[in-house]
């Protein structure tokens, strides 16, 4: 009898639907952003662990996490929100994201000050500690990681890791090749990255982004 009861209980546990855990909130959306199961993600909607989010040619979104981190998704982008775990009492946890294509901006919160936040792009992985970083992934899997300011940015591919702690620099990696040494970003490149998220047809449609302290950007 006990064995039968245990078997029934195990069967119920195995067949119980798994409910995805909410890990953040969509603070801004323009104009249409698609989440898991083709659901439309709207402002103030929760986003879930392991959820895939896709933006169209004009789509943009800003996601906020409990530690104060902000992850912005640019036009024509594809990302999976792998992991967000946070203990506010100890300020410990983990953020991990996987991107397929597009342009992304990460503004570090409490977790990135303690350990790097990992953003995977195929065979490449960007790590960011503090500050602000952009990641651009082309359809051919060319990757460019731009470091505006903070503690450190790394890019790893083919077993080679390059790093930079100098604001206003970028690390590039071509498909199938190790990352190159960090290079300076031009003023045009910085403006282009910022405009990927700040641009909009009307003021009311623009993303309510976390303000960028331009005094911390490289001199023009």
Backbone as JSON Lines, residues from 0, in Angstrom:
{"i":0,"aa":"X","n":[0.83,-1.21,0.0],"ca":[0.0,0.0,0.0],"c":[0.86,1.26,0.0]}
{"i":1,"aa":"X","n":[1.9,1.25,0.88],"ca":[2.78,2.41,0.94],"c":[3.52,2.59,-0.38]}
{"i":2,"aa":"X","n":[3.94,1.46,-0.98],"ca":[4.65,1.54,-2.25],"c":[3.73,2.11,-3.33]}
{"i":3,"aa":"X","n":[2.46,1.71,-3.34],"ca":[1.51,2.21,-4.32],"c":[1.28,3.71,-4.14]}
{"i":4,"aa":"X","n":[1.17,4.13,-2.87],"ca":[0.97,5.56,-2.59],"c":[2.16,6.38,-3.07]}
{"i":5,"aa":"X","n":[3.37,5.86,-2.81],"ca":[4.58,6.57,-3.23],"c":[4.65,6.68,-4.74]}
{"i":6,"aa":"X","n":[4.23,5.62,-5.44],"ca":[4.24,5.63,-6.9],"c":[3.27,6.67,-7.44]}
{"i":7,"aa":"X","n":[2.08,6.73,-6.84],"ca":[1.08,7.71,-7.28],"c":[1.58,9.12,-7.03]}
{"i":8,"aa":"X","n":[2.2,9.36,-5.88],"ca":[2.71,10.68,-5.55],"c":[3.8,11.1,-6.53]}
{"i":9,"aa":"X","n":[4.71,10.17,-6.86],"ca":[5.77,10.46,-7.82],"c":[5.2,10.8,-9.18]}
{"i":10,"aa":"X","n":[4.16,10.07,-9.59],"ca":[3.53,10.33,-10.89],"c":[2.92,11.72,-10.92]}
{"i":11,"aa":"X","n":[2.27,12.11,-9.82],"ca":[1.67,13.44,-9.75],"c":[2.73,14.54,-9.82]}
{"i":12,"aa":"X","n":[3.86,14.31,-9.15],"ca":[4.93,15.31,-9.18],"c":[5.53,15.45,-10.57]}
{"i":13,"aa":"X","n":[5.65,14.32,-11.26],"ca":[6.23,14.34,-12.61],"c":[5.31,14.98,-13.62]}
{"i":14,"aa":"X","n":[3.99,14.86,-13.42],"ca":[3.03,15.39,-14.38],"c":[2.57,16.8,-14.02]}
{"i":15,"aa":"X","n":[2.97,17.29,-12.84],"ca":[2.57,18.64,-12.44],"c":[3.22,19.66,-13.37]}
{"i":16,"aa":"X","n":[2.48,20.57,-13.97],"ca":[3.07,21.55,-14.87],"c":[4.06,22.45,-14.13]}
{"i":17,"aa":"X","n":[5.2,22.75,-14.81],"ca":[6.22,23.61,-14.23],"c":[5.87,25.06,-14.54]}
{"i":18,"aa":"X","n":[5.74,25.86,-13.5],"ca":[5.42,27.27,-13.69],"c":[6.71,28.06,-13.72]}
{"i":19,"aa":"X","n":[6.91,28.82,-14.82],"ca":[8.12,29.62,-14.95],"c":[8.17,30.7,-13.87]}
{"i":20,"aa":"X","n":[9.34,30.91,-13.33],"ca":[9.51,31.87,-12.25],"c":[9.73,33.26,-12.81]}
{"i":21,"aa":"X","n":[9.01,34.25,-12.26],"ca":[9.2,35.64,-12.67],"c":[10.55,36.12,-12.17]}
{"i":22,"aa":"X","n":[11.33,36.78,-13.04],"ca":[12.67,37.22,-12.65],"c":[12.89,38.71,-12.86]}
{"i":23,"aa":"X","n":[11.97,39.38,-13.51],"ca":[12.15,40.81,-13.76],"c":[10.89,41.43,-14.31]}
{"i":24,"aa":"X","n":[10.98,42.71,-14.66],"ca":[9.83,43.48,-15.13],"c":[10.21,44.26,-16.38]}
{"i":25,"aa":"X","n":[9.29,44.33,-17.32],"ca":[9.47,45.16,-18.51],"c":[9.16,46.6,-18.15]}
{"i":26,"aa":"X","n":[10.19,47.43,-18.05],"ca":[10.0,48.83,-17.67],"c":[9.61,49.7,-18.85]}
{"i":27,"aa":"X","n":[10.01,49.29,-20.04],"ca":[9.67,50.05,-21.25],"c":[9.63,49.11,-22.44]}
{"i":28,"aa":"X","n":[8.7,49.35,-23.34],"ca":[8.53,48.51,-24.52],"c":[8.13,49.4,-25.69]}
{"i":29,"aa":"X","n":[8.72,49.17,-26.86],"ca":[8.37,49.95,-28.05],"c":[8.65,49.14,-29.31]}
{"i":30,"aa":"X","n":[7.8,49.05,-30.31],"ca":[6.35,49.16,-30.1],"c":[5.75,47.81,-29.69]}
{"i":31,"aa":"X","n":[6.33,46.7,-30.26],"ca":[5.84,45.36,-29.93],"c":[7.02,44.44,-29.68]}
{"i":32,"aa":"X","n":[6.96,43.75,-28.56],"ca":[8.01,42.79,-28.19],"c":[7.33,41.47,-27.86]}
{"i":33,"aa":"X","n":[7.89,40.38,-28.39],"ca":[7.27,39.07,-28.26],"c":[8.05,38.23,-27.26]}
{"i":34,"aa":"X","n":[7.31,37.61,-26.32],"ca":[7.92,36.71,-25.36],"c":[7.57,35.27,-25.66]}
{"i":35,"aa":"X","n":[7.77,34.4,-24.68],"ca":[7.52,32.97,-24.85],"c":[6.05,32.72,-25.18]}
{"i":36,"aa":"X","n":[5.83,31.76,-26.09],"ca":[4.45,31.42,-26.46],"c":[3.75,32.52,-27.24]}
{"i":37,"aa":"X","n":[4.54,33.36,-27.92],"ca":[4.0,34.46,-28.73],"c":[3.24,35.49,-27.91]}
{"i":38,"aa":"X","n":[3.45,35.53,-26.6],"ca":[2.75,36.53,-25.81],"c":[3.34,37.91,-26.05]}
{"i":39,"aa":"X","n":[2.5,38.93,-26.05],"ca":[2.94,40.31,-26.2],"c":[3.4,40.81,-24.83]}
{"i":40,"aa":"X","n":[4.62,41.29,-24.78],"ca":[5.14,41.83,-23.52],"c":[4.82,43.32,-23.46]}
{"i":41,"aa":"X","n":[4.14,43.71,-22.42],"ca":[3.73,45.1,-22.25],"c":[4.46,45.7,-21.05]}
{"i":42,"aa":"X","n":[4.4,47.02,-20.95],"ca":[5.03,47.72,-19.83],"c":[4.46,47.19,-18.51]}
{"i":43,"aa":"X","n":[5.34,46.96,-17.56],"ca":[5.04,46.44,-16.22],"c":[4.78,44.94,-16.21]}
{"i":44,"aa":"X","n":[4.85,44.28,-17.36],"ca":[4.66,42.82,-17.39],"c":[5.89,42.13,-16.81]}
{"i":45,"aa":"X","n":[5.67,41.01,-16.13],"ca":[6.78,40.22,-15.61],"c":[7.43,39.44,-16.75]}
{"i":46,"aa":"X","n":[8.74,39.25,-16.66],"ca":[9.45,38.36,-17.58],"c":[9.95,37.18,-16.76]}
{"i":47,"aa":"X","n":[10.13,36.05,-17.42],"ca":[10.31,34.78,-16.72],"c":[11.65,34.13,-17.02]}
{"i":48,"aa":"X","n":[12.07,33.29,-16.1],"ca":[13.29,32.52,-16.29],"c":[13.15,31.64,-17.53]}
{"i":49,"aa":"X","n":[14.21,31.6,-18.33],"ca":[14.28,30.81,-19.57],"c":[13.34,31.32,-20.65]}
{"i":50,"aa":"X","n":[12.8,32.51,-20.5],"ca":[11.92,33.06,-21.53],"c":[12.74,33.62,-22.69]}
{"i":51,"aa":"X","n":[12.26,33.32,-23.9],"ca":[12.87,33.89,-25.1],"c":[12.12,35.16,-25.48]}
{"i":52,"aa":"X","n":[12.86,36.23,-25.75],"ca":[12.27,37.51,-26.1],"c":[12.83,37.95,-27.45]}
{"i":53,"aa":"X","n":[11.93,38.36,-28.35],"ca":[12.31,38.73,-29.71],"c":[11.75,40.12,-30.02]}
{"i":54,"aa":"X","n":[12.58,40.97,-30.61],"ca":[12.11,42.29,-31.06],"c":[12.15,42.37,-32.57]}
{"i":55,"aa":"X","n":[11.24,43.16,-33.15],"ca":[11.22,43.39,-34.58],"c":[12.17,44.5,-34.99]}
{"i":56,"aa":"X","n":[12.05,44.94,-36.24],"ca":[12.97,45.94,-36.79],"c":[12.91,47.26,-36.03]}
{"i":57,"aa":"X","n":[11.77,47.57,-35.41],"ca":[11.62,48.81,-34.63],"c":[11.45,48.53,-33.14]}
{"i":58,"aa":"X","n":[11.56,47.27,-32.76],"ca":[11.28,46.89,-31.37],"c":[12.42,47.2,-30.42]}
{"i":59,"aa":"X","n":[12.05,47.6,-29.21],"ca":[13.01,47.85,-28.14],"c":[12.34,47.5,-26.82]}
{"i":60,"aa":"X","n":[13.15,47.11,-25.85],"ca":[12.6,46.83,-24.52],"c":[13.67,47.06,-23.47]}
{"i":61,"aa":"X","n":[13.24,47.47,-22.31],"ca":[14.14,47.57,-21.16],"c":[13.59,46.71,-20.04]}
{"i":62,"aa":"X","n":[14.41,45.79,-19.53],"ca":[14.02,44.91,-18.45],"c":[14.77,45.31,-17.18]}
{"i":63,"aa":"X","n":[14.06,45.32,-16.06],"ca":[14.66,45.64,-14.78],"c":[14.65,44.41,-13.89]}
{"i":64,"aa":"X","n":[15.77,44.18,-13.17],"ca":[15.89,43.07,-12.25],"c":[15.98,43.58,-10.82]}
{"i":65,"aa":"X","n":[15.73,42.69,-9.87],"ca":[15.58,43.09,-8.47],"c":[16.85,43.69,-7.86]}
{"i":66,"aa":"X","n":[18.01,43.39,-8.41],"ca":[19.25,43.94,-7.85],"c":[19.57,45.33,-8.39]}
{"i":67,"aa":"X","n":[18.69,45.86,-9.26],"ca":[18.91,47.17,-9.85],"c":[19.55,47.13,-11.22]}
{"i":68,"aa":"X","n":[19.85,45.93,-11.73],"ca":[20.39,45.8,-13.08],"c":[19.31,46.13,-14.12]}
{"i":69,"aa":"X","n":[19.74,46.66,-15.24],"ca":[18.83,46.93,-16.36],"c":[19.42,46.32,-17.62]}
{"i":70,"aa":"X","n":[18.6,45.59,-18.36],"ca":[19.03,44.96,-19.6],"c":[18.13,45.47,-20.71]}
{"i":71,"aa":"X","n":[18.73,46.18,-21.66],"ca":[17.98,46.76,-22.76],"c":[18.2,45.94,-24.03]}
{"i":72,"aa":"X","n":[17.12,45.7,-24.75],"ca":[17.14,44.88,-25.96],"c":[16.84,45.8,-27.14]}
{"i":73,"aa":"X","n":[17.74,45.84,-28.12],"ca":[17.58,46.72,-29.26],"c":[16.77,46.09,-30.38]}
{"i":74,"aa":"X","n":[16.63,46.8,-31.51],"ca":[15.85,46.3,-32.65],"c":[16.44,45.03,-33.24]}
{"i":75,"aa":"X","n":[15.56,44.17,-33.76],"ca":[15.99,42.96,-34.45],"c":[16.81,42.02,-33.6]}
{"i":76,"aa":"X","n":[16.43,41.87,-32.35],"ca":[17.23,41.09,-31.4],"c":[16.5,39.84,-30.91]}
{"i":77,"aa":"X","n":[17.29,38.89,-30.41],"ca":[16.77,37.61,-29.93],"c":[17.59,37.21,-28.7]}
{"i":78,"aa":"X","n":[16.91,37.01,-27.55],"ca":[17.61,36.72,-26.3],"c":[16.81,35.74,-25.47]}
{"i":79,"aa":"X","n":[17.51,34.93,-24.69],"ca":[16.89,34.04,-23.71],"c":[17.38,34.46,-22.32]}
{"i":80,"aa":"X","n":[16.43,34.65,-21.41],"ca":[16.76,35.05,-20.03],"c":[17.03,33.79,-19.23]}
{"i":81,"aa":"X","n":[18.27,33.35,-19.22],"ca":[18.61,32.05,-18.64],"c":[18.41,32.01,-17.13]}
{"i":82,"aa":"X","n":[19.08,32.89,-16.41],"ca":[19.11,32.78,-14.95],"c":[19.12,34.14,-14.28]}
{"i":83,"aa":"X","n":[18.3,34.27,-13.24],"ca":[18.44,35.4,-12.32],"c":[18.12,34.9,-10.92]}
{"i":84,"aa":"X","n":[19.13,34.92,-10.07],"ca":[18.97,34.51,-8.67],"c":[19.58,35.62,-7.83]}
{"i":85,"aa":"X","n":[18.85,36.07,-6.81],"ca":[19.34,37.2,-6.02],"c":[18.89,37.09,-4.57]}
{"i":86,"aa":"X","n":[19.86,37.21,-3.67],"ca":[19.6,37.26,-2.23],"c":[19.9,38.68,-1.77]}
{"i":87,"aa":"X","n":[18.86,39.52,-1.58],"ca":[19.11,40.92,-1.22],"c":[19.79,41.1,0.13]}
{"i":88,"aa":"X","n":[19.62,40.15,1.05],"ca":[20.24,40.27,2.36],"c":[21.76,40.13,2.28]}
{"i":89,"aa":"X","n":[22.21,39.29,1.37],"ca":[23.65,39.07,1.21],"c":[24.21,39.73,-0.04]}
{"i":90,"aa":"X","n":[23.32,40.27,-0.88],"ca":[23.73,40.87,-2.16],"c":[24.49,39.86,-3.01]}
{"i":91,"aa":"X","n":[24.02,38.61,-3.0],"ca":[24.65,37.57,-3.79],"c":[23.63,37.0,-4.78]}
{"i":92,"aa":"X","n":[24.13,36.36,-5.82],"ca":[23.24,35.76,-6.8],"c":[23.95,35.57,-8.13]}
{"i":93,"aa":"X","n":[23.16,35.49,-9.19],"ca":[23.72,35.22,-10.51],"c":[22.78,35.73,-11.59]}
{"i":94,"aa":"X","n":[23.36,36.31,-12.63],"ca":[22.62,36.68,-13.84],"c":[23.31,36.02,-15.02]}
{"i":95,"aa":"X","n":[22.56,35.35,-15.88],"ca":[23.1,34.75,-17.09],"c":[22.08,34.91,-18.21]}
{"i":96,"aa":"X","n":[22.54,35.39,-19.36],"ca":[21.67,35.63,-20.51],"c":[22.33,35.02,-21.75]}
{"i":97,"aa":"X","n":[21.5,34.61,-22.71],"ca":[22.01,34.07,-23.98],"c":[21.38,34.84,-25.13]}
{"i":98,"aa":"X","n":[22.21,35.36,-26.02],"ca":[21.7,36.13,-27.15],"c":[22.09,35.43,-28.46]}
{"i":99,"aa":"X","n":[21.22,35.59,-29.45],"ca":[21.46,34.99,-30.76],"c":[21.87,36.03,-31.79]}
{"i":100,"aa":"X","n":[21.19,37.17,-31.75],"ca":[21.51,38.26,-32.68],"c":[20.96,39.56,-32.1]}
{"i":101,"aa":"X","n":[21.49,40.69,-32.59],"ca":[20.97,41.98,-32.18],"c":[21.95,42.81,-31.39]}
{"i":102,"aa":"X","n":[21.44,43.85,-30.77],"ca":[22.25,44.75,-29.96],"c":[21.62,44.87,-28.58]}
{"i":103,"aa":"X","n":[22.46,44.89,-27.55],"ca":[21.98,44.83,-26.17],"c":[22.81,45.78,-25.3]}
{"i":104,"aa":"X","n":[22.17,46.3,-24.27],"ca":[22.88,47.13,-23.3],"c":[22.63,46.61,-21.9]}
{"i":105,"aa":"X","n":[23.7,46.48,-21.14],"ca":[23.57,46.04,-19.75],"c":[24.09,47.14,-18.84]}
{"i":106,"aa":"X","n":[23.23,47.55,-17.9],"ca":[23.6,48.53,-16.88],"c":[23.67,47.77,-15.56]}
{"i":107,"aa":"X","n":[24.85,47.69,-14.98],"ca":[25.06,46.85,-13.82],"c":[24.38,47.33,-12.56]}
{"i":108,"aa":"X","n":[23.87,46.36,-11.78],"ca":[23.3,46.62,-10.47],"c":[24.23,46.06,-9.4]}
{"i":109,"aa":"X","n":[23.65,45.62,-8.3],"ca":[24.45,45.14,-7.17],"c":[25.23,43.88,-7.51]}
{"i":110,"aa":"X","n":[24.61,42.96,-8.26],"ca":[25.28,41.69,-8.53],"c":[26.54,41.86,-9.36]}
{"i":111,"aa":"X","n":[26.5,42.74,-10.35],"ca":[27.66,42.91,-11.23],"c":[28.84,43.57,-10.51]}
{"i":112,"aa":"X","n":[28.58,44.17,-9.35],"ca":[29.68,44.74,-8.57],"c":[30.43,43.69,-7.78]}
{"i":113,"aa":"X","n":[29.77,42.54,-7.57],"ca":[30.38,41.46,-6.8],"c":[31.03,40.41,-7.68]}
{"i":114,"aa":"X","n":[30.42,40.15,-8.85],"ca":[30.95,39.14,-9.76],"c":[30.48,39.46,-11.17]}
{"i":115,"aa":"X","n":[31.2,38.97,-12.19],"ca":[30.81,39.3,-13.56],"c":[29.45,38.72,-13.93]}
{"i":116,"aa":"X","n":[28.7,39.47,-14.71],"ca":[27.47,38.98,-15.31],"c":[27.82,38.41,-16.68]}
{"i":117,"aa":"X","n":[27.36,37.19,-16.98],"ca":[27.72,36.52,-18.21],"c":[26.6,36.64,-19.25]}
{"i":118,"aa":"X","n":[26.98,37.08,-20.44],"ca":[26.06,37.13,-21.58],"c":[26.68,36.31,-22.7]}
{"i":119,"aa":"X","n":[26.06,35.19,-23.03],"ca":[26.59,34.28,-24.04],"c":[26.03,34.62,-25.42]}
{"i":120,"aa":"X","n":[26.91,34.5,-26.41],"ca":[26.51,34.72,-27.8],"c":[27.14,33.61,-28.64]}
{"i":121,"aa":"X","n":[26.45,32.48,-28.72],"ca":[27.01,31.34,-29.42],"c":[28.25,30.84,-28.7]}
{"i":122,"aa":"X","n":[29.39,30.83,-29.41],"ca":[30.64,30.35,-28.81],"c":[31.39,31.46,-28.07]}
{"i":123,"aa":"X","n":[30.84,32.66,-28.05],"ca":[31.48,33.78,-27.36],"c":[30.71,34.11,-26.07]}
{"i":124,"aa":"X","n":[31.44,34.6,-25.07],"ca":[30.81,34.99,-23.82],"c":[31.39,36.32,-23.36]}
{"i":125,"aa":"X","n":[30.52,37.29,-23.09],"ca":[30.95,38.56,-22.54],"c":[30.71,38.55,-21.04]}
{"i":126,"aa":"X","n":[31.68,39.04,-20.29],"ca":[31.53,39.21,-18.85],"c":[31.65,40.68,-18.51]}
{"i":127,"aa":"X","n":[30.78,41.2,-17.65],"ca":[30.8,42.61,-17.31],"c":[30.7,42.78,-15.8]}
{"i":128,"aa":"X","n":[31.6,43.6,-15.26],"ca":[31.56,43.93,-13.83],"c":[31.3,45.43,-13.69]}
{"i":129,"aa":"X","n":[30.13,45.77,-13.11],"ca":[29.79,47.17,-12.89],"c":[29.58,47.94,-14.19]}
{"i":130,"aa":"X","n":[29.13,49.18,-14.05],"ca":[29.09,50.08,-15.18],"c":[28.12,49.73,-16.29]}
{"i":131,"aa":"X","n":[28.49,50.09,-17.52],"ca":[27.63,49.93,-18.69],"c":[28.41,49.28,-19.82]}
{"i":132,"aa":"X","n":[27.8,48.28,-20.45],"ca":[28.41,47.63,-21.6],"c":[27.36,47.35,-22.66]}
{"i":133,"aa":"X","n":[27.79,47.34,-23.91],"ca":[26.94,46.98,-25.04],"c":[27.48,45.71,-25.68]}
{"i":134,"aa":"X","n":[26.59,44.9,-26.22],"ca":[27.0,43.71,-26.96],"c":[26.22,43.68,-28.27]}
{"i":135,"aa":"X","n":[26.96,43.62,-29.38],"ca":[26.36,43.54,-30.71],"c":[26.72,42.2,-31.34]}
{"i":136,"aa":"X","n":[25.7,41.47,-31.78],"ca":[25.9,40.16,-32.39],"c":[25.3,40.18,-33.79]}
{"i":137,"aa":"X","n":[26.14,39.99,-34.79],"ca":[25.7,40.0,-36.18],"c":[25.15,38.62,-36.58]}
{"i":138,"aa":"X","n":[24.36,38.56,-37.67],"ca":[23.83,37.26,-38.11],"c":[24.9,36.21,-38.37]}
{"i":139,"aa":"X","n":[26.12,36.64,-38.79],"ca":[27.2,35.68,-39.03],"c":[27.96,35.32,-37.77]}
{"i":140,"aa":"X","n":[27.46,35.82,-36.6],"ca":[28.04,35.56,-35.28],"c":[29.31,36.35,-35.01]}
{"i":141,"aa":"X","n":[29.57,37.4,-35.82],"ca":[30.58,38.37,-35.41],"c":[30.09,39.06,-34.15]}
{"i":142,"aa":"X","n":[30.99,39.31,-33.21],"ca":[30.6,39.87,-31.92],"c":[31.47,41.08,-31.6]}
{"i":143,"aa":"X","n":[30.82,42.12,-31.06],"ca":[31.55,43.29,-30.58],"c":[31.02,43.66,-29.21]}
{"i":144,"aa":"X","n":[31.93,43.72,-28.22],"ca":[31.57,44.08,-26.85],"c":[32.17,45.45,-26.55]}
{"i":145,"aa":"X","n":[31.3,46.41,-26.24],"ca":[31.74,47.79,-26.01],"c":[31.61,48.13,-24.53]}
{"i":146,"aa":"X","n":[32.67,48.69,-23.98],"ca":[32.77,49.01,-22.55],"c":[32.74,50.52,-22.39]}
{"i":147,"aa":"X","n":[31.64,51.05,-21.83],"ca":[31.56,52.49,-21.65],"c":[32.24,52.93,-20.37]}
{"i":148,"aa":"X","n":[31.91,52.29,-19.26],"ca":[32.66,52.5,-18.03],"c":[32.26,51.43,-17.03]}
{"i":149,"aa":"X","n":[33.06,51.31,-15.98],"ca":[32.82,50.29,-14.97],"c":[34.14,49.71,-14.5]}
{"i":150,"aa":"X","n":[34.1,48.47,-14.02],"ca":[35.31,47.83,-13.5],"c":[36.06,47.06,-14.58]}
{"i":151,"aa":"X","n":[35.35,46.17,-15.28],"ca":[36.05,45.36,-16.29],"c":[35.05,44.71,-17.24]}
{"i":152,"aa":"X","n":[35.48,44.55,-18.48],"ca":[34.73,43.79,-19.48],"c":[35.66,42.74,-20.06]}
{"i":153,"aa":"X","n":[35.13,41.52,-20.24],"ca":[35.9,40.46,-20.89],"c":[35.1,39.88,-22.05]}
{"i":154,"aa":"X","n":[35.81,39.34,-23.03],"ca":[35.18,38.6,-24.12],"c":[36.01,37.35,-24.38]}
{"i":155,"aa":"X","n":[35.33,36.2,-24.35],"ca":[36.0,34.92,-24.51],"c":[35.44,34.17,-25.71]}
{"i":156,"aa":"X","n":[36.33,33.65,-26.53],"ca":[35.94,32.78,-27.65],"c":[37.16,31.94,-28.04]}
{"i":157,"aa":"X","n":[36.91,30.7,-28.44],"ca":[37.98,29.79,-28.87],"c":[39.06,29.62,-27.8]}
{"i":158,"aa":"X","n":[38.65,29.64,-26.53],"ca":[39.59,29.42,-25.45],"c":[40.47,30.61,-25.11]}
{"i":159,"aa":"X","n":[40.23,31.75,-25.74],"ca":[41.04,32.95,-25.51],"c":[40.15,34.03,-24.89]}
{"i":160,"aa":"X","n":[40.63,34.68,-23.84],"ca":[39.9,35.75,-23.17],"c":[40.67,37.05,-23.29]}
{"i":161,"aa":"X","n":[39.98,38.08,-23.78],"ca":[40.55,39.43,-23.79],"c":[39.76,40.27,-22.78]}
{"i":162,"aa":"X","n":[40.44,41.24,-22.18],"ca":[39.77,42.07,-21.19],"c":[40.16,43.53,-21.36]}
{"i":163,"aa":"X","n":[39.3,44.41,-20.83],"ca":[39.6,45.83,-20.81],"c":[38.95,46.46,-19.58]}
{"i":164,"aa":"X","n":[39.64,47.4,-19.0],"ca":[39.08,48.19,-17.91],"c":[39.12,49.67,-18.26]}
{"i":165,"aa":"X","n":[39.44,49.96,-19.51],"ca":[39.52,51.34,-19.98],"c":[38.2,51.74,-20.62]}
{"i":166,"aa":"X","n":[37.58,52.78,-20.09],"ca":[36.28,53.19,-20.62],"c":[36.41,53.66,-22.06]}
{"i":167,"aa":"X","n":[35.33,53.43,-22.82],"ca":[35.32,53.83,-24.21],"c":[36.15,52.94,-25.11]}
{"i":168,"aa":"X","n":[36.19,51.62,-24.79],"ca":[36.92,50.67,-25.61],"c":[36.0,49.52,-26.02]}
{"i":169,"aa":"X","n":[36.43,48.75,-27.01],"ca":[35.64,47.62,-27.5],"c":[36.55,46.45,-27.81]}
{"i":170,"aa":"X","n":[35.99,45.24,-27.68],"ca":[36.68,44.01,-28.05],"c":[35.84,43.31,-29.11]}
{"i":171,"aa":"X","n":[36.46,42.97,-30.24],"ca":[35.75,42.35,-31.35],"c":[36.21,40.91,-31.54]}
{"i":172,"aa":"X","n":[35.31,40.09,-32.07],"ca":[35.64,38.69,-32.37],"c":[34.9,38.27,-33.63]}
{"i":173,"aa":"X","n":[35.67,37.88,-34.64],"ca":[35.08,37.38,-35.88],"c":[34.67,35.92,-35.71]}
{"i":174,"aa":"X","n":[33.76,35.42,-36.55],"ca":[33.32,34.02,-36.43],"c":[34.5,33.05,-36.52]}
{"i":175,"aa":"X","n":[34.57,32.15,-35.55],"ca":[35.61,31.14,-35.58],"c":[36.99,31.62,-35.15]}
{"i":176,"aa":"X","n":[37.09,32.87,-34.69],"ca":[38.39,33.42,-34.31],"c":[38.36,33.92,-32.88]}
{"i":177,"aa":"X","n":[39.54,33.96,-32.27],"ca":[39.67,34.49,-30.91],"c":[39.44,35.99,-30.91]}
{"i":178,"aa":"X","n":[39.04,36.56,-29.79],"ca":[38.83,38.01,-29.71],"c":[40.14,38.77,-29.96]}
{"i":179,"aa":"X","n":[39.96,39.98,-30.5],"ca":[41.12,40.85,-30.72],"c":[41.4,41.66,-29.46]}
{"i":180,"aa":"X","n":[42.55,42.29,-29.46],"ca":[42.9,43.19,-28.35],"c":[41.94,44.38,-28.35]}
{"i":181,"aa":"X","n":[41.63,44.89,-27.17],"ca":[40.71,46.01,-27.04],"c":[41.18,47.21,-27.86]}
{"i":182,"aa":"X","n":[40.22,47.92,-28.45],"ca":[40.51,49.09,-29.27],"c":[39.65,50.26,-28.79]}
{"i":183,"aa":"X","n":[40.04,51.49,-29.09],"ca":[39.22,52.64,-28.7],"c":[37.94,52.7,-29.53]}
{"i":184,"aa":"X","n":[36.85,53.12,-28.91],"ca":[35.61,53.4,-29.63],"c":[35.64,54.83,-30.14]}
{"i":185,"aa":"X","n":[35.16,55.04,-31.35],"ca":[35.07,56.4,-31.87],"c":[33.8,57.06,-31.32]}
{"i":186,"aa":"X","n":[33.75,58.38,-31.39],"ca":[32.57,59.12,-30.95],"c":[31.35,58.7,-31.76]}
{"i":187,"aa":"X","n":[31.53,58.43,-33.04],"ca":[30.42,58.0,-33.9],"c":[29.89,56.65,-33.44]}
{"i":188,"aa":"X","n":[30.78,55.73,-33.09],"ca":[30.35,54.42,-32.62],"c":[29.55,54.52,-31.32]}
{"i":189,"aa":"X","n":[30.02,55.37,-30.41],"ca":[29.3,55.54,-29.14],"c":[27.91,56.12,-29.38]}
{"i":190,"aa":"X","n":[27.82,57.14,-30.22],"ca":[26.52,57.73,-30.52],"c":[25.58,56.72,-31.17]}
{"i":191,"aa":"X","n":[26.14,55.91,-32.06],"ca":[25.31,54.91,-32.75],"c":[24.76,53.89,-31.75]}
{"i":192,"aa":"X","n":[25.58,53.46,-30.81],"ca":[25.12,52.51,-29.8],"c":[24.02,53.12,-28.92]}
{"i":193,"aa":"X","n":[24.23,54.36,-28.48],"ca":[23.22,55.02,-27.65],"c":[21.92,55.21,-28.4]}
{"i":194,"aa":"X","n":[22.01,55.54,-29.68],"ca":[20.8,55.78,-30.48],"c":[20.0,54.51,-30.75]}
{"i":195,"aa":"X","n":[20.63,53.36,-30.62],"ca":[19.89,52.11,-30.79],"c":[18.76,52.0,-29.77]}
{"i":196,"aa":"X","n":[18.92,52.7,-28.64],"ca":[17.93,52.6,-27.57],"c":[17.19,53.91,-27.31]}
{"i":197,"aa":"X","n":[17.79,55.03,-27.66],"ca":[17.17,56.33,-27.37],"c":[16.3,56.84,-28.51]}
{"i":198,"aa":"X","n":[16.5,56.33,-29.7],"ca":[15.78,56.82,-30.86],"c":[14.32,56.37,-30.83]}
{"i":199,"aa":"X","n":[13.41,57.22,-31.28],"ca":[12.0,56.86,-31.35],"c":[11.24,57.84,-32.21]}
{"i":200,"aa":"X","n":[10.11,57.43,-32.83],"ca":[9.36,58.32,-33.72],"c":[8.71,59.49,-33.0]}
{"i":201,"aa":"X","n":[8.31,59.29,-31.75],"ca":[7.68,60.35,-30.98],"c":[8.19,60.26,-29.55]}
{"i":202,"aa":"X","n":[8.17,61.37,-28.86],"ca":[8.66,61.38,-27.48],"c":[7.9,60.39,-26.62]}
{"i":203,"aa":"X","n":[6.58,60.28,-26.83],"ca":[5.77,59.39,-25.99],"c":[6.07,57.93,-26.26]}
{"i":204,"aa":"X","n":[6.7,57.65,-27.4],"ca":[7.0,56.26,-27.75],"c":[8.41,55.85,-27.37]}
{"i":205,"aa":"X","n":[9.23,56.8,-26.98],"ca":[10.62,56.48,-26.69],"c":[10.74,55.69,-25.4]}
{"i":206,"aa":"X","n":[11.8,54.92,-25.33],"ca":[12.04,54.12,-24.13],"c":[12.37,55.02,-22.95]}
{"i":207,"aa":"X","n":[11.8,54.7,-21.83],"ca":[12.13,55.42,-20.6],"c":[13.37,54.79,-20.0]}
{"i":208,"aa":"X","n":[14.5,55.01,-20.67],"ca":[15.74,54.35,-20.26],"c":[16.28,54.92,-18.96]}
{"i":209,"aa":"X","n":[17.06,54.12,-18.25],"ca":[17.83,54.63,-17.14],"c":[18.79,55.66,-17.7]}
{"i":210,"aa":"X","n":[18.82,56.89,-17.15],"ca":[19.65,57.94,-17.73],"c":[21.12,57.55,-17.75]}
{"i":211,"aa":"X","n":[21.79,57.92,-18.82],"ca":[23.23,57.69,-18.96],"c":[23.95,58.94,-18.47]}
{"i":212,"aa":"X","n":[24.88,58.77,-17.55],"ca":[25.7,59.88,-17.09],"c":[26.79,60.12,-18.13]}
{"i":213,"aa":"X","n":[26.55,61.06,-19.03],"ca":[27.48,61.28,-20.14],"c":[28.81,61.85,-19.68]}
{"i":214,"aa":"X","n":[28.9,62.37,-18.47],"ca":[30.17,62.89,-17.97],"c":[31.18,61.75,-17.78]}
{"i":215,"aa":"X","n":[30.67,60.5,-17.69],"ca":[31.56,59.37,-17.51],"c":[31.96,58.72,-18.83]}
{"i":216,"aa":"X","n":[31.43,59.27,-19.95],"ca":[31.79,58.73,-21.26],"c":[33.12,59.33,-21.7]}
{"i":217,"aa":"X","n":[33.8,58.68,-22.65],"ca":[35.07,59.19,-23.13],"c":[34.92,60.59,-23.72]}
{"i":218,"aa":"X","n":[35.96,61.37,-23.63],"ca":[35.93,62.71,-24.21],"c":[35.79,62.61,-25.71]}
{"i":219,"aa":"X","n":[35.01,63.53,-26.28],"ca":[34.79,63.53,-27.73],"c":[35.99,64.19,-28.44]}
